[in-house]
Amino acid sequence: MIGVASVIAMLAIGDGAKQIVLDRISAMGTNLLLIRPGQPNRRGVGGTVASLVPEDADMIAELPNVLAAVPELGGSVTARFGSSDYQTQATGTSATFPVARNWPVSRGIFFRRRT
């Protein structure tokens, strides 16, 4: 009886963990593809430098069946107001970010890139 109860408990725990993973993946978007460059200053195939530029996102956006291509650059920053500093994370991206991630903006606007 203890053995049967143990097997049932383990299956329930496994199913719960599986559902948590599936929920997290679904929250990211099931039709989302991330493309990341190679390490900085590393050579790619044929001696080319492996890097991406914003124009690469523009070219990807023109491909068929692509809803949005969004360049992103993130990192740690210091936000300063008056004499107070706060360490936080910031992401530089484009106005198509909410479309690609299906995250509506509740307040504010995106800056536009100068041409």
Backbone atoms as SQL, in Angstrom:
CREATE TABLE atoms (id INTEGER PRIMARY KEY, chain TEXT, resi INTEGER, resn TEXT, atom TEXT, x REAL, y REAL, z REAL);
INSERT INTO atoms VALUES
  (1, 'A', 1, 'MET', 'N', 0.828, -1.184, 0.000),
  (2, 'A', 1, 'MET', 'CA', 0.000, 0.000, 0.000),
  (3, 'A', 1, 'MET', 'C', 0.880, 1.259, 0.000),
  (4, 'A', 2, 'ILE', 'N', 1.960, 1.238, 0.780),
  (5, 'A', 2, 'ILE', 'CA', 2.876, 2.389, 0.816),
  (6, 'A', 2, 'ILE', 'C', 3.538, 2.575, -0.541),
  (7, 'A', 3, 'GLY', 'N', 3.889, 1.471, -1.202),
  (8, 'A', 3, 'GLY', 'CA', 4.511, 1.547, -2.524),
  (9, 'A', 3, 'GLY', 'C', 3.583, 2.168, -3.559),
  (10, 'A', 4, 'VAL', 'N', 2.321, 1.758, -3.533),
  (11, 'A', 4, 'VAL', 'CA', 1.326, 2.307, -4.476),
  (12, 'A', 4, 'VAL', 'C', 1.122, 3.795, -4.210),
  (13, 'A', 5, 'ALA', 'N', 1.039, 4.171, -2.947),
  (14, 'A', 5, 'ALA', 'CA', 0.864, 5.585, -2.601),
  (15, 'A', 5, 'ALA', 'C', 2.072, 6.401, -3.041),
  (16, 'A', 6, 'SER', 'N', 3.271, 5.828, -2.915),
  (17, 'A', 6, 'SER', 'CA', 4.488, 6.530, -3.337),
  (18, 'A', 6, 'SER', 'C', 4.486, 6.764, -4.843),
  (19, 'A', 7, 'VAL', 'N', 4.096, 5.740, -5.601),
  (20, 'A', 7, 'VAL', 'CA', 4.046, 5.877, -7.066),
  (21, 'A', 7, 'VAL', 'C', 3.029, 6.931, -7.460),
  (22, 'A', 8, 'ILE', 'N', 1.869, 6.924, -6.858),
  (23, 'A', 8, 'ILE', 'CA', 0.832, 7.915, -7.164),
  (24, 'A', 8, 'ILE', 'C', 1.313, 9.319, -6.822),
  (25, 'A', 9, 'ALA', 'N', 1.975, 9.481, -5.679),
  (26, 'A', 9, 'ALA', 'CA', 2.498, 10.799, -5.278),
  (27, 'A', 9, 'ALA', 'C', 3.553, 11.277, -6.257),
  (28, 'A', 10, 'MET', 'N', 4.458, 10.389, -6.681),
  (29, 'A', 10, 'MET', 'CA', 5.513, 10.778, -7.630),
  (30, 'A', 10, 'MET', 'C', 4.924, 11.179, -8.978),
  (31, 'A', 11, 'LEU', 'N', 3.911, 10.461, -9.446),
  (32, 'A', 11, 'LEU', 'CA', 3.269, 10.825, -10.712),
  (33, 'A', 11, 'LEU', 'C', 2.581, 12.183, -10.611),
  (34, 'A', 12, 'ALA', 'N', 1.949, 12.453, -9.489),
  (35, 'A', 12, 'ALA', 'CA', 1.273, 13.741, -9.296),
  (36, 'A', 12, 'ALA', 'C', 2.284, 14.877, -9.267),
  (37, 'A', 13, 'ILE', 'N', 3.408, 14.668, -8.588),
  (38, 'A', 13, 'ILE', 'CA', 4.465, 15.698, -8.546),
  (39, 'A', 13, 'ILE', 'C', 5.027, 15.930, -9.938),
  (40, 'A', 14, 'GLY', 'N', 5.272, 14.844, -10.684),
  (41, 'A', 14, 'GLY', 'CA', 5.796, 14.972, -12.054),
  (42, 'A', 14, 'GLY', 'C', 4.845, 15.720, -12.966),
  (43, 'A', 15, 'ASP', 'N', 3.548, 15.422, -12.864),
  (44, 'A', 15, 'ASP', 'CA', 2.554, 16.117, -13.694),
  (45, 'A', 15, 'ASP', 'C', 2.467, 17.597, -13.326),
  (46, 'A', 16, 'GLY', 'N', 2.563, 17.897, -12.041),
  (47, 'A', 16, 'GLY', 'CA', 2.535, 19.296, -11.611),
  (48, 'A', 16, 'GLY', 'C', 3.730, 20.071, -12.127),
  (49, 'A', 17, 'ALA', 'N', 4.919, 19.469, -12.057),
  (50, 'A', 17, 'ALA', 'CA', 6.131, 20.124, -12.559),
  (51, 'A', 17, 'ALA', 'C', 6.046, 20.318, -14.069),
  (52, 'A', 18, 'LYS', 'N', 5.535, 19.329, -14.773),
  (53, 'A', 18, 'LYS', 'CA', 5.375, 19.426, -16.228),
  (54, 'A', 18, 'LYS', 'C', 4.458, 20.587, -16.586),
  (55, 'A', 19, 'GLN', 'N', 3.357, 20.723, -15.873),
  (56, 'A', 19, 'GLN', 'CA', 2.404, 21.800, -16.154),
  (57, 'A', 19, 'GLN', 'C', 3.017, 23.167, -15.890),
  (58, 'A', 20, 'ILE', 'N', 3.827, 23.300, -14.848),
  (59, 'A', 20, 'ILE', 'CA', 4.504, 24.567, -14.555),
  (60, 'A', 20, 'ILE', 'C', 5.434, 24.952, -15.694),
  (61, 'A', 21, 'VAL', 'N', 6.205, 23.984, -16.191),
  (62, 'A', 21, 'VAL', 'CA', 7.115, 24.251, -17.312),
  (63, 'A', 21, 'VAL', 'C', 6.332, 24.657, -18.546),
  (64, 'A', 22, 'LEU', 'N', 5.259, 23.939, -18.857),
  (65, 'A', 22, 'LEU', 'CA', 4.440, 24.277, -20.025),
  (66, 'A', 22, 'LEU', 'C', 3.816, 25.663, -19.894),
  (67, 'A', 23, 'ASP', 'N', 3.374, 26.026, -18.704),
  (68, 'A', 23, 'ASP', 'CA', 2.803, 27.358, -18.485),
  (69, 'A', 23, 'ASP', 'C', 3.842, 28.439, -18.716),
  (70, 'A', 24, 'ARG', 'N', 5.072, 28.222, -18.268),
  (71, 'A', 24, 'ARG', 'CA', 6.132, 29.221, -18.465),
  (72, 'A', 24, 'ARG', 'C', 6.494, 29.367, -19.933),
  (73, 'A', 25, 'ILE', 'N', 6.559, 28.263, -20.646),
  (74, 'A', 25, 'ILE', 'CA', 6.860, 28.323, -22.081),
  (75, 'A', 25, 'ILE', 'C', 5.734, 29.023, -22.824),
  (76, 'A', 26, 'SER', 'N', 4.494, 28.725, -22.489),
  (77, 'A', 26, 'SER', 'CA', 3.349, 29.373, -23.141),
  (78, 'A', 26, 'SER', 'C', 3.329, 30.867, -22.880),
  (79, 'A', 27, 'ALA', 'N', 3.745, 31.282, -21.683),
  (80, 'A', 27, 'ALA', 'CA', 3.767, 32.710, -21.353),
  (81, 'A', 27, 'ALA', 'C', 4.780, 33.462, -22.213),
  (82, 'A', 28, 'MET', 'N', 5.849, 32.794, -22.648),
  (83, 'A', 28, 'MET', 'CA', 6.851, 33.442, -23.502),
  (84, 'A', 28, 'MET', 'C', 6.349, 33.588, -24.926),
  (85, 'A', 29, 'GLY', 'N', 5.415, 32.768, -25.322),
  (86, 'A', 29, 'GLY', 'CA', 4.909, 32.792, -26.687),
  (87, 'A', 29, 'GLY', 'C', 5.338, 31.535, -27.406),
  (88, 'A', 30, 'THR', 'N', 4.374, 30.820, -27.940),
  (89, 'A', 30, 'THR', 'CA', 4.695, 29.557, -28.594),
  (90, 'A', 30, 'THR', 'C', 5.189, 29.760, -30.018),
  (91, 'A', 31, 'ASN', 'N', 5.074, 30.965, -30.539),
  (92, 'A', 31, 'ASN', 'CA', 5.529, 31.226, -31.897),
  (93, 'A', 31, 'ASN', 'C', 6.658, 32.259, -31.895),
  (94, 'A', 32, 'LEU', 'N', 7.475, 32.238, -30.871),
  (95, 'A', 32, 'LEU', 'CA', 8.542, 33.210, -30.706),
  (96, 'A', 32, 'LEU', 'C', 9.887, 32.554, -30.986),
  (97, 'A', 33, 'LEU', 'N', 10.713, 33.175, -31.817),
  (98, 'A', 33, 'LEU', 'CA', 12.045, 32.679, -32.132),
  (99, 'A', 33, 'LEU', 'C', 13.052, 33.760, -31.762),
  (100, 'A', 34, 'LEU', 'N', 14.004, 33.419, -30.899),
  (101, 'A', 34, 'LEU', 'CA', 15.042, 34.368, -30.499),
  (102, 'A', 34, 'LEU', 'C', 16.320, 34.062, -31.253),
  (103, 'A', 35, 'ILE', 'N', 16.922, 35.088, -31.824),
  (104, 'A', 35, 'ILE', 'CA', 18.194, 34.949, -32.522),
  (105, 'A', 35, 'ILE', 'C', 19.202, 35.803, -31.785),
  (106, 'A', 36, 'ARG', 'N', 20.270, 35.176, -31.329),
  (107, 'A', 36, 'ARG', 'CA', 21.291, 35.897, -30.572),
  (108, 'A', 36, 'ARG', 'C', 22.619, 35.805, -31.304),
  (109, 'A', 37, 'PRO', 'N', 23.410, 36.880, -31.267),
  (110, 'A', 37, 'PRO', 'CA', 24.718, 36.829, -31.930),
  (111, 'A', 37, 'PRO', 'C', 25.683, 35.969, -31.142),
  (112, 'A', 38, 'GLY', 'N', 26.812, 35.650, -31.779),
  (113, 'A', 38, 'GLY', 'CA', 27.875, 34.941, -31.073),
  (114, 'A', 38, 'GLY', 'C', 28.524, 35.864, -30.065),
  (115, 'A', 39, 'GLN', 'N', 29.499, 35.362, -29.376),
  (116, 'A', 39, 'GLN', 'CA', 30.192, 36.167, -28.380),
  (117, 'A', 39, 'GLN', 'C', 30.904, 37.332, -29.053),
  (118, 'A', 40, 'PRO', 'N', 30.993, 38.488, -28.375),
  (119, 'A', 40, 'PRO', 'CA', 31.689, 39.631, -28.954),
  (120, 'A', 40, 'PRO', 'C', 33.142, 39.292, -29.277),
  (121, 'A', 41, 'ASN', 'N', 33.620, 39.838, -30.380),
  (122, 'A', 41, 'ASN', 'CA', 35.007, 39.679, -30.824),
  (123, 'A', 41, 'ASN', 'C', 35.381, 38.244, -31.143),
  (124, 'A', 42, 'ARG', 'N', 34.394, 37.389, -31.390),
  (125, 'A', 42, 'ARG', 'CA', 34.653, 36.018, -31.794),
  (126, 'A', 42, 'ARG', 'C', 34.415, 35.907, -33.283),
  (127, 'A', 43, 'ARG', 'N', 35.237, 35.166, -33.952),
  (128, 'A', 43, 'ARG', 'CA', 35.094, 34.973, -35.384),
  (129, 'A', 43, 'ARG', 'C', 34.122, 33.843, -35.675),
  (130, 'A', 44, 'GLY', 'N', 33.281, 34.041, -36.677),
  (131, 'A', 44, 'GLY', 'CA', 32.343, 33.013, -37.104),
  (132, 'A', 44, 'GLY', 'C', 32.944, 32.185, -38.219),
  (133, 'A', 45, 'VAL', 'N', 32.113, 31.496, -38.969),
  (134, 'A', 45, 'VAL', 'CA', 32.554, 30.653, -40.066),
  (135, 'A', 45, 'VAL', 'C', 33.182, 31.514, -41.156),
  (136, 'A', 46, 'GLY', 'N', 34.302, 31.097, -41.691),
  (137, 'A', 46, 'GLY', 'CA', 34.952, 31.813, -42.780),
  (138, 'A', 46, 'GLY', 'C', 35.614, 33.111, -42.357),
  (139, 'A', 47, 'GLY', 'N', 35.879, 33.301, -41.061),
  (140, 'A', 47, 'GLY', 'CA', 36.574, 34.489, -40.602),
  (141, 'A', 47, 'GLY', 'C', 35.705, 35.715, -40.422),
  (142, 'A', 48, 'THR', 'N', 34.384, 35.585, -40.588),
  (143, 'A', 48, 'THR', 'CA', 33.500, 36.734, -40.401),
  (144, 'A', 48, 'THR', 'C', 33.233, 36.956, -38.920),
  (145, 'A', 49, 'VAL', 'N', 32.944, 38.179, -38.543),
  (146, 'A', 49, 'VAL', 'CA', 32.632, 38.483, -37.150),
  (147, 'A', 49, 'VAL', 'C', 31.164, 38.180, -36.904),
  (148, 'A', 50, 'ALA', 'N', 30.887, 37.376, -35.870),
  (149, 'A', 50, 'ALA', 'CA', 29.516, 37.000, -35.547),
  (150, 'A', 50, 'ALA', 'C', 28.860, 38.106, -34.731),
  (151, 'A', 51, 'SER', 'N', 28.032, 38.941, -35.369),
  (152, 'A', 51, 'SER', 'CA', 27.336, 40.006, -34.657),
  (153, 'A', 51, 'SER', 'C', 26.049, 40.336, -35.402),
  (154, 'A', 52, 'LEU', 'N', 25.144, 40.974, -34.696),
  (155, 'A', 52, 'LEU', 'CA', 23.883, 41.413, -35.295),
  (156, 'A', 52, 'LEU', 'C', 23.770, 42.919, -35.148),
  (157, 'A', 53, 'VAL', 'N', 23.109, 43.569, -36.098),
  (158, 'A', 53, 'VAL', 'CA', 22.878, 45.010, -36.064),
  (159, 'A', 53, 'VAL', 'C', 21.375, 45.249, -36.244),
  (160, 'A', 54, 'PRO', 'N', 20.867, 46.420, -35.870),
  (161, 'A', 54, 'PRO', 'CA', 19.427, 46.682, -36.017),
  (162, 'A', 54, 'PRO', 'C', 18.897, 46.455, -37.434),
  (163, 'A', 55, 'GLU', 'N', 19.717, 46.678, -38.430),
  (164, 'A', 55, 'GLU', 'CA', 19.279, 46.472, -39.811),
  (165, 'A', 55, 'GLU', 'C', 18.969, 45.005, -40.091),
  (166, 'A', 56, 'ASP', 'N', 19.608, 44.089, -39.353),
  (167, 'A', 56, 'ASP', 'CA', 19.298, 42.671, -39.502),
  (168, 'A', 56, 'ASP', 'C', 17.846, 42.406, -39.114),
  (169, 'A', 57, 'ALA', 'N', 17.371, 43.047, -38.065),
  (170, 'A', 57, 'ALA', 'CA', 15.973, 42.898, -37.660),
  (171, 'A', 57, 'ALA', 'C', 15.043, 43.446, -38.734),
  (172, 'A', 58, 'ASP', 'N', 15.422, 44.557, -39.367),
  (173, 'A', 58, 'ASP', 'CA', 14.609, 45.114, -40.451),
  (174, 'A', 58, 'ASP', 'C', 14.481, 44.118, -41.601),
  (175, 'A', 59, 'MET', 'N', 15.585, 43.445, -41.937),
  (176, 'A', 59, 'MET', 'CA', 15.566, 42.468, -43.026),
  (177, 'A', 59, 'MET', 'C', 14.743, 41.236, -42.655),
  (178, 'A', 60, 'ILE', 'N', 14.852, 40.783, -41.412),
  (179, 'A', 60, 'ILE', 'CA', 14.071, 39.627, -40.966),
  (180, 'A', 60, 'ILE', 'C', 12.591, 39.964, -40.986),
  (181, 'A', 61, 'ALA', 'N', 12.225, 41.198, -40.627),
  (182, 'A', 61, 'ALA', 'CA', 10.822, 41.621, -40.610),
  (183, 'A', 61, 'ALA', 'C', 10.194, 41.568, -41.998),
  (184, 'A', 62, 'GLU', 'N', 11.006, 41.664, -43.049),
  (185, 'A', 62, 'GLU', 'CA', 10.485, 41.629, -44.412),
  (186, 'A', 62, 'GLU', 'C', 10.234, 40.210, -44.924),
  (187, 'A', 63, 'LEU', 'N', 10.666, 39.200, -44.175),
  (188, 'A', 63, 'LEU', 'CA', 10.475, 37.823, -44.610),
  (189, 'A', 63, 'LEU', 'C', 9.003, 37.421, -44.493),
  (190, 'A', 64, 'PRO', 'N', 8.554, 36.480, -45.332),
  (191, 'A', 64, 'PRO', 'CA', 7.161, 36.040, -45.241),
  (192, 'A', 64, 'PRO', 'C', 6.881, 35.356, -43.898),
  (193, 'A', 65, 'ASN', 'N', 5.671, 35.513, -43.424),
  (194, 'A', 65, 'ASN', 'CA', 5.186, 34.896, -42.179),
  (195, 'A', 65, 'ASN', 'C', 5.855, 35.426, -40.914),
  (196, 'A', 66, 'VAL', 'N', 6.524, 36.564, -40.994),
  (197, 'A', 66, 'VAL', 'CA', 7.119, 37.179, -39.809),
  (198, 'A', 66, 'VAL', 'C', 6.247, 38.360, -39.412),
  (199, 'A', 67, 'LEU', 'N', 5.654, 38.298, -38.238),
  (200, 'A', 67, 'LEU', 'CA', 4.803, 39.376, -37.750),
  (201, 'A', 67, 'LEU', 'C', 5.638, 40.563, -37.301),
  (202, 'A', 68, 'ALA', 'N', 6.712, 40.306, -36.553),
  (203, 'A', 68, 'ALA', 'CA', 7.558, 41.380, -36.051),
  (204, 'A', 68, 'ALA', 'C', 8.963, 40.845, -35.788),
  (205, 'A', 69, 'ALA', 'N', 9.941, 41.662, -36.040),
  (206, 'A', 69, 'ALA', 'CA', 11.333, 41.359, -35.701),
  (207, 'A', 69, 'ALA', 'C', 11.816, 42.499, -34.816),
  (208, 'A', 70, 'VAL', 'N', 12.257, 42.162, -33.633),
  (209, 'A', 70, 'VAL', 'CA', 12.524, 43.171, -32.615),
  (210, 'A', 70, 'VAL', 'C', 13.967, 43.106, -32.144),
  (211, 'A', 71, 'PRO', 'N', 14.753, 44.142, -32.411),
  (212, 'A', 71, 'PRO', 'CA', 16.104, 44.157, -31.840),
  (213, 'A', 71, 'PRO', 'C', 16.022, 44.509, -30.353),
  (214, 'A', 72, 'GLU', 'N', 16.858, 43.879, -29.560),
  (215, 'A', 72, 'GLU', 'CA', 16.885, 44.153, -28.122),
  (216, 'A', 72, 'GLU', 'C', 18.335, 44.229, -27.654),
  (217, 'A', 73, 'LEU', 'N', 18.581, 45.112, -26.720),
  (218, 'A', 73, 'LEU', 'CA', 19.875, 45.185, -26.044),
  (219, 'A', 73, 'LEU', 'C', 19.589, 45.512, -24.595),
  (220, 'A', 74, 'GLY', 'N', 19.981, 44.631, -23.708),
  (221, 'A', 74, 'GLY', 'CA', 19.675, 44.829, -22.298),
  (222, 'A', 74, 'GLY', 'C', 20.921, 44.776, -21.438),
  (223, 'A', 75, 'GLY', 'N', 20.769, 45.260, -20.239),
  (224, 'A', 75, 'GLY', 'CA', 21.878, 45.208, -19.305),
  (225, 'A', 75, 'GLY', 'C', 21.557, 45.925, -18.014),
  (226, 'A', 76, 'SER', 'N', 22.525, 45.934, -17.133),
  (227, 'A', 76, 'SER', 'CA', 22.384, 46.596, -15.846),
  (228, 'A', 76, 'SER', 'C', 22.647, 48.092, -16.014),
  (229, 'A', 77, 'VAL', 'N', 21.809, 48.915, -15.410),
  (230, 'A', 77, 'VAL', 'CA', 21.952, 50.363, -15.486),
  (231, 'A', 77, 'VAL', 'C', 21.727, 50.982, -14.114),
  (232, 'A', 78, 'THR', 'N', 22.173, 52.198, -13.967),
  (233, 'A', 78, 'THR', 'CA', 21.908, 52.959, -12.753),
  (234, 'A', 78, 'THR', 'C', 20.881, 54.024, -13.084),
  (235, 'A', 79, 'ALA', 'N', 19.728, 53.954, -12.419),
  (236, 'A', 79, 'ALA', 'CA', 18.699, 54.986, -12.570),
  (237, 'A', 79, 'ALA', 'C', 18.931, 56.017, -11.472),
  (238, 'A', 80, 'ARG', 'N', 18.967, 57.275, -11.861),
  (239, 'A', 80, 'ARG', 'CA', 19.269, 58.340, -10.910),
  (240, 'A', 80, 'ARG', 'C', 18.150, 59.362, -10.912),
  (241, 'A', 81, 'PHE', 'N', 17.681, 59.727, -9.723),
  (242, 'A', 81, 'PHE', 'CA', 16.711, 60.799, -9.561),
  (243, 'A', 81, 'PHE', 'C', 17.139, 61.617, -8.353),
  (244, 'A', 82, 'GLY', 'N', 17.447, 62.877, -8.584),
  (245, 'A', 82, 'GLY', 'CA', 17.947, 63.734, -7.502),
  (246, 'A', 82, 'GLY', 'C', 19.247, 63.166, -6.970),
  (247, 'A', 83, 'SER', 'N', 19.286, 62.881, -5.687),
  (248, 'A', 83, 'SER', 'CA', 20.503, 62.330, -5.097),
  (249, 'A', 83, 'SER', 'C', 20.379, 60.826, -4.846),
  (250, 'A', 84, 'SER', 'N', 19.356, 60.185, -5.399),
  (251, 'A', 84, 'SER', 'CA', 19.149, 58.746, -5.195),
  (252, 'A', 84, 'SER', 'C', 19.543, 57.969, -6.441),
  (253, 'A', 85, 'ASP', 'N', 20.306, 56.897, -6.233),
  (254, 'A', 85, 'ASP', 'CA', 20.682, 55.975, -7.308),
  (255, 'A', 85, 'ASP', 'C', 20.025, 54.628, -7.060),
  (256, 'A', 86, 'TYR', 'N', 19.640, 53.963, -8.153),
  (257, 'A', 86, 'TYR', 'CA', 19.016, 52.662, -8.048),
  (258, 'A', 86, 'TYR', 'C', 19.551, 51.777, -9.167),
  (259, 'A', 87, 'GLN', 'N', 20.100, 50.607, -8.819),
  (260, 'A', 87, 'GLN', 'CA', 20.576, 49.649, -9.817),
  (261, 'A', 87, 'GLN', 'C', 19.387, 48.831, -10.301),
  (262, 'A', 88, 'THR', 'N', 19.229, 48.738, -11.607),
  (263, 'A', 88, 'THR', 'CA', 18.122, 47.978, -12.178),
  (264, 'A', 88, 'THR', 'C', 18.526, 47.434, -13.537),
  (265, 'A', 89, 'GLN', 'N', 17.629, 46.765, -14.199),
  (266, 'A', 89, 'GLN', 'CA', 17.843, 46.241, -15.542),
  (267, 'A', 89, 'GLN', 'C', 17.042, 47.084, -16.532),
  (268, 'A', 90, 'ALA', 'N', 17.610, 47.309, -17.706),
  (269, 'A', 90, 'ALA', 'CA', 16.908, 48.053, -18.755),
  (270, 'A', 90, 'ALA', 'C', 17.096, 47.330, -20.083),
  (271, 'A', 91, 'THR', 'N', 16.091, 47.441, -20.942),
  (272, 'A', 91, 'THR', 'CA', 16.150, 46.844, -22.272),
  (273, 'A', 91, 'THR', 'C', 15.865, 47.923, -23.297),
  (274, 'A', 92, 'GLY', 'N', 16.780, 48.089, -24.224),
  (275, 'A', 92, 'GLY', 'CA', 16.558, 48.972, -25.363),
  (276, 'A', 92, 'GLY', 'C', 15.958, 48.130, -26.480),
  (277, 'A', 93, 'THR', 'N', 14.849, 48.572, -27.039),
  (278, 'A', 93, 'THR', 'CA', 14.161, 47.795, -28.065),
  (279, 'A', 93, 'THR', 'C', 13.410, 48.734, -29.001),
  (280, 'A', 94, 'SER', 'N', 12.468, 48.218, -29.745),
  (281, 'A', 94, 'SER', 'CA', 11.716, 49.047, -30.692),
  (282, 'A', 94, 'SER', 'C', 10.235, 49.040, -30.347),
  (283, 'A', 95, 'ALA', 'N', 9.472, 49.831, -31.076),
  (284, 'A', 95, 'ALA', 'CA', 8.037, 49.957, -30.821),
  (285, 'A', 95, 'ALA', 'C', 7.276, 48.680, -31.168),
  (286, 'A', 96, 'THR', 'N', 7.894, 47.747, -31.879),
  (287, 'A', 96, 'THR', 'CA', 7.225, 46.485, -32.208),
  (288, 'A', 96, 'THR', 'C', 7.372, 45.435, -31.097),
  (289, 'A', 97, 'PHE', 'N', 8.073, 45.766, -30.027),
  (290, 'A', 97, 'PHE', 'CA', 8.259, 44.833, -28.912),
  (291, 'A', 97, 'PHE', 'C', 6.937, 44.308, -28.352),
  (292, 'A', 98, 'PRO', 'N', 5.954, 45.179, -28.056),
  (293, 'A', 98, 'PRO', 'CA', 4.682, 44.661, -27.511),
  (294, 'A', 98, 'PRO', 'C', 3.952, 43.733, -28.481),
  (295, 'A', 99, 'VAL', 'N', 4.121, 43.953, -29.776),
  (296, 'A', 99, 'VAL', 'CA', 3.480, 43.097, -30.771),
  (297, 'A', 99, 'VAL', 'C', 4.119, 41.711, -30.742),
  (298, 'A', 100, 'ALA', 'N', 5.450, 41.668, -30.745),
  (299, 'A', 100, 'ALA', 'CA', 6.167, 40.396, -30.776),
  (300, 'A', 100, 'ALA', 'C', 5.943, 39.584, -29.503),
  (301, 'A', 101, 'ARG', 'N', 5.921, 40.242, -28.372),
  (302, 'A', 101, 'ARG', 'CA', 5.787, 39.542, -27.087),
  (303, 'A', 101, 'ARG', 'C', 4.335, 39.424, -26.609),
  (304, 'A', 102, 'ASN', 'N', 3.417, 40.053, -27.336),
  (305, 'A', 102, 'ASN', 'CA', 2.005, 40.087, -26.942),
  (306, 'A', 102, 'ASN', 'C', 1.859, 40.649, -25.523),
  (307, 'A', 103, 'TRP', 'N', 2.581, 41.737, -25.276),
  (308, 'A', 103, 'TRP', 'CA', 2.532, 42.443, -23.991),
  (309, 'A', 103, 'TRP', 'C', 2.024, 43.852, -24.253),
  (310, 'A', 104, 'PRO', 'N', 0.747, 44.113, -24.066),
  (311, 'A', 104, 'PRO', 'CA', 0.231, 45.461, -24.324),
  (312, 'A', 104, 'PRO', 'C', 0.831, 46.488, -23.358),
  (313, 'A', 105, 'VAL', 'N', 0.999, 47.695, -23.854),
  (314, 'A', 105, 'VAL', 'CA', 1.536, 48.790, -23.037),
  (315, 'A', 105, 'VAL', 'C', 0.378, 49.409, -22.264),
  (316, 'A', 106, 'SER', 'N', 0.514, 49.506, -20.938),
  (317, 'A', 106, 'SER', 'CA', -0.572, 50.075, -20.142),
  (318, 'A', 106, 'SER', 'C', -0.484, 51.593, -20.076),
  (319, 'A', 107, 'ARG', 'N', 0.742, 52.133, -20.086),
  (320, 'A', 107, 'ARG', 'CA', 0.923, 53.592, -20.081),
  (321, 'A', 107, 'ARG', 'C', 2.204, 53.924, -20.815),
  (322, 'A', 108, 'GLY', 'N', 2.234, 55.104, -21.397),
  (323, 'A', 108, 'GLY', 'CA', 3.446, 55.582, -22.030),
  (324, 'A', 108, 'GLY', 'C', 3.506, 55.250, -23.512),
  (325, 'A', 109, 'ILE', 'N', 4.628, 55.621, -24.120),
  (326, 'A', 109, 'ILE', 'CA', 4.842, 55.399, -25.546),
  (327, 'A', 109, 'ILE', 'C', 6.300, 54.971, -25.754),
  (328, 'A', 110, 'PHE', 'N', 6.568, 54.417, -26.923),
  (329, 'A', 110, 'PHE', 'CA', 7.936, 54.079, -27.303),
  (330, 'A', 110, 'PHE', 'C', 8.534, 55.260, -28.064),
  (331, 'A', 111, 'PHE', 'N', 9.812, 55.463, -27.895),
  (332, 'A', 111, 'PHE', 'CA', 10.526, 56.454, -28.698),
  (333, 'A', 111, 'PHE', 'C', 10.618, 55.951, -30.127),
  (334, 'A', 112, 'ARG', 'N', 10.651, 56.842, -31.061),
  (335, 'A', 112, 'ARG', 'CA', 10.825, 56.477, -32.469),
  (336, 'A', 112, 'ARG', 'C', 12.267, 56.693, -32.867),
  (337, 'A', 113, 'ARG', 'N', 12.789, 55.814, -33.702),
  (338, 'A', 113, 'ARG', 'CA', 14.153, 55.931, -34.196),
  (339, 'A', 113, 'ARG', 'C', 14.197, 57.018, -35.259),
  (340, 'A', 114, 'ARG', 'N', 15.183, 57.890, -35.146),
  (341, 'A', 114, 'ARG', 'CA', 15.354, 58.933, -36.166),
  (342, 'A', 114, 'ARG', 'C', 15.873, 58.325, -37.437),
  (343, 'A', 115, 'THR', 'N', 15.392, 58.822, -38.571),
  (344, 'A', 115, 'THR', 'CA', 15.874, 58.293, -39.854),
  (345, 'A', 115, 'THR', 'C', 16.684, 59.320, -40.588);
